[in-house]
């Protein structure tokens, strides 16, 4: 008689994200430029519990894709990192630039954007 297999244990990183809303390509391009310029930024985003978080004086060091979602990794001047999903961004400002606002609350998430870069 065949033996029943034990259920596979999964961790959060094993599960694909099903509620991710892709950001617009234009916003993604702005993020890539900020990373290349190593600009100091002020970032507002919603954490996993839905609370607002603000980071000041951080640099965008990486944009990543995993588990069906896109993530940004920021570092402060001491090298401490923070990573969150791009669809959690509320606003990003570049205080020491003439452009100042890169992403505002009115354009942070665009579900009707071009086809997603996430596979």
Secondary structure, DSSP 4 states (H G I P E B T S, - for coil): -PPPPPPPP--GGGSPPSS--PPPHHHHHHHHHHHHHT--EEEEEE-TTS-EEEEEEEEEEEEEEETTEEEEEEE-TT--EEEEEGGGEEEEEETTSSSEEEE-TTTS--TTSSSPS--
